[in-house]
């Protein structure tokens, strides 16, 4: 749990080195870790029933431009992702 949180930028490592594809990394926060391609899928997946599938898929990773949510892009990406697993929205 602590290791995962250090990898994903929730905690900052106080010693040791994290290597990713031959380079040392030190995620500053969760957004920085996501930019590096590191994220977490927790076992306790509690979906929010008042939100759409796309909203649930992109929690804290919503596509934005100039700070505004790009809903059509998010829905398109969600549809493509679900289709890749054989589901339709």
TORPA-4810 file (N, C-alpha, C, O; in nm, 3 decimals):
<nodes>
NODE_1_0.082_-0.120_0.000_0.000_0.000_0.000_0.087_0.126_0.000_0.062_0.219_-0.078_X
NODE_2_0.187_0.131_0.087_0.276_0.247_0.092_0.357_0.258_-0.037_0.376_0.368_-0.089_X
NODE_3_0.404_0.145_-0.088_0.479_0.145_-0.213_0.394_0.199_-0.327_0.441_0.282_-0.405_X
NODE_4_0.272_0.153_-0.338_0.183_0.199_-0.445_0.160_0.349_-0.431_0.160_0.422_-0.531_X
NODE_5_0.140_0.396_-0.309_0.118_0.539_-0.289_0.242_0.620_-0.323_0.229_0.733_-0.371_X
NODE_6_0.360_0.566_-0.300_0.483_0.636_-0.341_0.495_0.638_-0.493_0.535_0.739_-0.551_X
NODE_7_0.462_0.526_-0.557_0.469_0.519_-0.704_0.370_0.615_-0.770_0.400_0.671_-0.875_X
NODE_8_0.255_0.634_-0.708_0.150_0.715_-0.770_0.150_0.860_-0.722_0.060_0.936_-0.758_X
NODE_9_0.250_0.899_-0.642_0.262_1.039_-0.604_0.179_1.080_-0.485_0.175_1.199_-0.451_X
NODE_10_0.112_0.986_-0.419_0.035_1.020_-0.299_0.132_1.048_-0.185_0.117_1.146_-0.112_X
NODE_11_0.234_0.961_-0.170_0.341_0.981_-0.072_0.469_1.012_-0.147_0.484_0.976_-0.264_X
NODE_12_0.561_1.079_-0.079_0.693_1.104_-0.135_0.792_1.010_-0.067_0.796_1.002_0.055_X
NODE_13_0.871_0.941_-0.148_0.969_0.847_-0.094_1.075_0.924_-0.017_1.125_1.026_-0.065_X
NODE_14_1.109_0.876_0.103_1.212_0.944_0.181_1.350_0.883_0.160_1.451_0.937_0.204_X
NODE_15_1.353_0.770_0.091_1.480_0.710_0.053_1.454_0.610_-0.060_1.341_0.570_-0.085_X
NODE_16_1.561_0.572_-0.125_1.548_0.477_-0.235_1.524_0.548_-0.368_1.509_0.671_-0.373_X
NODE_17_1.520_0.470_-0.473_1.505_0.523_-0.608_1.396_0.446_-0.681_1.387_0.324_-0.670_X
NODE_18_1.315_0.517_-0.755_1.212_0.456_-0.839_1.260_0.468_-0.984_1.290_0.577_-1.032_X
NODE_19_1.265_0.354_-1.051_1.308_0.351_-1.190_1.189_0.317_-1.279_1.108_0.230_-1.248_X
NODE_20_1.179_0.388_-1.391_1.076_0.361_-1.490_1.140_0.370_-1.628_1.186_0.477_-1.669_X
NODE_21_1.142_0.258_-1.697_1.199_0.251_-1.832_1.340_0.309_-1.838_1.373_0.386_-1.928_X
NODE_22_1.423_0.270_-1.740_1.563_0.309_-1.739_1.593_0.447_-1.685_1.709_0.489_-1.687_X
NODE_23_1.493_0.518_-1.638_1.515_0.653_-1.584_1.460_0.660_-1.442_1.359_0.597_-1.410_X
NODE_24_1.528_0.738_-1.358_1.476_0.757_-1.223_1.362_0.858_-1.228_1.367_0.955_-1.303_X
NODE_25_1.261_0.832_-1.148_1.147_0.923_-1.142_1.115_0.954_-0.997_1.150_0.878_-0.907_X
NODE_26_1.049_1.065_-0.975_1.003_1.103_-0.842_0.873_1.179_-0.859_0.873_1.302_-0.863_X
NODE_27_0.760_1.106_-0.869_0.632_1.174_-0.890_0.604_1.276_-0.781_0.607_1.245_-0.662_X
NODE_28_0.577_1.399_-0.823_0.551_1.509_-0.729_0.411_1.500_-0.670_0.389_1.541_-0.556_X
NODE_29_0.317_1.446_-0.748_0.178_1.434_-0.705_0.109_1.333_-0.797_0.172_1.279_-0.888_X
NODE_30_-0.018_1.308_-0.774_-0.088_1.207_-0.855_-0.098_1.248_-1.002_-0.090_1.164_-1.091_X
NODE_31_-0.117_1.377_-1.027_-0.125_1.424_-1.166_0.006_1.400_-1.238_0.007_1.358_-1.354_X
NODE_32_0.118_1.427_-1.171_0.249_1.404_-1.232_0.270_1.254_-1.258_0.321_1.216_-1.363_X
NODE_33_0.230_1.169_-1.163_0.241_1.024_-1.183_0.159_0.981_-1.304_0.204_0.897_-1.383_X
NODE_34_0.040_1.036_-1.319_-0.044_1.002_-1.434_0.021_1.046_-1.564_0.010_0.976_-1.665_X
NODE_35_0.088_1.160_-1.563_0.160_1.205_-1.683_0.271_1.107_-1.719_0.304_1.089_-1.836_X
NODE_36_0.328_1.044_-1.617_0.433_0.944_-1.639_0.376_0.808_-1.679_0.451_0.716_-1.711_X
NODE_37_0.243_0.796_-1.676_0.178_0.671_-1.713_0.153_0.578_-1.596_0.128_0.459_-1.615_X
NODE_38_0.159_0.633_-1.474_0.139_0.552_-1.353_0.007_0.589_-1.289_-0.019_0.707_-1.263_X
NODE_39_-0.076_0.491_-1.265_-0.203_0.513_-1.198_-0.237_0.394_-1.112_-0.164_0.295_-1.111_X
NODE_40_-0.345_0.402_-1.041_-0.387_0.295_-0.950_-0.529_0.254_-0.980_-0.616_0.339_-1.004_X
NODE_41_-0.554_0.125_-0.978_-0.689_0.072_-0.981_-0.707_-0.002_-0.850_-0.647_-0.107_-0.829_X
NODE_42_-0.789_0.053_-0.763_-0.808_-0.006_-0.631_-0.905_-0.123_-0.638_-0.992_-0.127_-0.725_X
NODE_43_-0.890_-0.218_-0.547_-0.978_-0.334_-0.543_-1.120_-0.296_-0.507_-1.215_-0.356_-0.556_X
NODE_44_-1.135_-0.198_-0.421_-1.268_-0.154_-0.378_-1.321_-0.054_-0.480_-1.312_0.067_-0.460_X
NODE_45_-1.376_-0.106_-0.587_-1.428_-0.018_-0.691_-1.572_0.018_-0.656_-1.664_-0.061_-0.678_X
NODE_46_-1.589_0.134_-0.602_-1.722_0.183_-0.566_-1.763_0.287_-0.668_-1.725_0.404_-0.658_X
NODE_47_-1.839_0.245_-0.765_-1.884_0.339_-0.867_-1.986_0.434_-0.807_-2.056_0.401_-0.712_X
NODE_48_-1.992_0.550_-0.865_-2.086_0.650_-0.819_-2.212_0.639_-0.904_-2.210_0.676_-1.021_X
NODE_49_-2.322_0.588_-0.848_-2.441_0.557_-0.927_-2.508_0.680_-0.988_-2.584_0.667_-1.084_X
NODE_50_-2.482_0.797_-0.934_-2.544_0.918_-0.988_-2.463_0.977_-1.104_-2.499_1.080_-1.159_X
NODE_51_-2.353_0.909_-1.140_-2.268_0.957_-1.250_-2.274_0.859_-1.366_-2.304_0.741_-1.348_X
NODE_52_-2.245_0.909_-1.486_-2.245_0.824_-1.605_-2.124_0.730_-1.603_-2.032_0.746_-1.523_X
NODE_53_-2.125_0.632_-1.693_-2.012_0.541_-1.707_-1.887_0.622_-1.741_-1.781_0.600_-1.682_X
NODE_54_-1.898_0.715_-1.835_-1.784_0.798_-1.874_-1.732_0.877_-1.754_-1.611_0.885_-1.734_X
NODE_55_-1.822_0.934_-1.676_-1.780_1.010_-1.558_-1.704_0.921_-1.460_-1.601_0.961_-1.406_X
NODE_56_-1.753_0.799_-1.438_-1.686_0.706_-1.348_-1.550_0.664_-1.402_-1.454_0.652_-1.326_X
NODE_57_-1.540_0.640_-1.533_-1.413_0.598_-1.591_-1.306_0.705_-1.582_-1.188_0.674_-1.569_X
NODE_58_-1.347_0.831_-1.588_-1.250_0.939_-1.594_-1.241_1.022_-1.466_-1.194_1.136_-1.469_X
NODE_59_-1.285_0.965_-1.354_-1.275_1.038_-1.227_-1.130_1.082_-1.207_-1.038_1.000_-1.210_X
NODE_60_-1.111_1.210_-1.187_-0.981_1.273_-1.163_-0.888_1.268_-1.285_-0.770_1.301_-1.272_X
NODE_61_-0.939_1.229_-1.402_-0.859_1.227_-1.524_-0.939_1.280_-1.642_-0.913_1.243_-1.757_X
NODE_62_-1.035_1.365_-1.614_-1.123_1.417_-1.718_-1.044_1.497_-1.821_-0.959_1.579_-1.784_X
NODE_63_-1.070_1.475_-1.951_-1.003_1.556_-2.052_-1.055_1.700_-2.045_-1.176_1.725_-2.046_X
NODE_64_-0.961_1.793_-2.037_-0.998_1.934_-2.026_-0.915_2.017_-2.123_-0.807_1.977_-2.166_X
NODE_65_-0.970_2.132_-2.154_-0.897_2.230_-2.234_-0.929_2.366_-2.175_-1.045_2.404_-2.161_X
NODE_66_-0.825_2.438_-2.140_-0.840_2.568_-2.075_-0.924_2.556_-1.947_-0.999_2.647_-1.912_X
NODE_67_-0.910_2.442_-1.879_-0.983_2.420_-1.755_-1.127_2.376_-1.771_-1.196_2.353_-1.672_X
NODE_68_-1.174_2.365_-1.894_-1.313_2.326_-1.919_-1.321_2.180_-1.960_-1.239_2.131_-2.039_X
NODE_69_-1.418_2.110_-1.906_-1.438_1.969_-1.936_-1.473_1.950_-2.083_-1.558_2.019_-2.138_X
NODE_70_-1.406_1.855_-2.146_-1.434_1.821_-2.285_-1.522_1.695_-2.285_-1.474_1.584_-2.310_X
NODE_71_-1.650_1.715_-2.257_-1.744_1.604_-2.238_-1.753_1.514_-2.361_-1.750_1.392_-2.347_X
NODE_72_-1.764_1.571_-2.482_-1.777_1.488_-2.603_-1.654_1.399_-2.620_-1.667_1.281_-2.655_X
NODE_73_-1.537_1.454_-2.595_-1.414_1.374_-2.605_-1.415_1.264_-2.500_-1.378_1.150_-2.529_X
NODE_74_-1.456_1.297_-2.378_-1.460_1.199_-2.271_-1.557_1.086_-2.306_-1.525_0.969_-2.286_X
NODE_75_-1.674_1.120_-2.356_-1.773_1.018_-2.392_-1.724_0.932_-2.509_-1.748_0.811_-2.511_X
NODE_76_-1.657_0.994_-2.605_-1.602_0.919_-2.719_-1.496_0.821_-2.671_-1.496_0.704_-2.711_X
NODE_77_-1.406_0.867_-2.587_-1.300_0.781_-2.535_-1.358_0.669_-2.449_-1.310_0.556_-2.454_X
NODE_78_-1.459_0.700_-2.370_-1.524_0.598_-2.287_-1.590_0.492_-2.375_-1.579_0.373_-2.348_X
NODE_79_-1.657_0.535_-2.481_-1.722_0.442_-2.574_-1.618_0.351_-2.639_-1.640_0.230_-2.650_X
NODE_80_-1.505_0.409_-2.683_-1.399_0.330_-2.745_-1.339_0.230_-2.645_-1.314_0.115_-2.680_X
NODE_81_-1.317_0.276_-2.524_-1.260_0.188_-2.422_-1.353_0.071_-2.392_-1.310_-0.044_-2.386_X
NODE_82_-1.480_0.102_-2.372_-1.577_-0.004_-2.343_-1.589_-0.100_-2.461_-1.600_-0.221_-2.440_X
NODE_83_-1.587_-0.049_-2.584_-1.595_-0.134_-2.703_-1.474_-0.228_-2.712_-1.487_-0.341_-2.757_X
NODE_84_-1.358_-0.181_-2.668_-1.238_-0.266_-2.673_-1.251_-0.387_-2.581_-1.179_-0.485_-2.597_X
NODE_85_-1.343_-0.380_-2.484_-1.369_-0.492_-2.394_-1.501_-0.563_-2.428_-1.546_-0.650_-2.353_X
NODE_86_-1.561_-0.525_-2.540_-1.682_-0.591_-2.585_-1.811_-0.538_-2.524_-1.915_-0.605_-2.530_X
NODE_87_-1.805_-0.419_-2.466_-1.925_-0.358_-2.406_-1.969_-0.240_-2.492_-1.888_-0.180_-2.562_X
NODE_88_-2.096_-0.208_-2.485_-2.145_-0.089_-2.554_-2.214_0.001_-2.452_-2.267_-0.044_-2.351_X
NODE_89_-2.211_0.129_-2.482_-2.276_0.226_-2.394_-2.407_0.270_-2.454_-2.478_0.351_-2.395_X
</nodes>
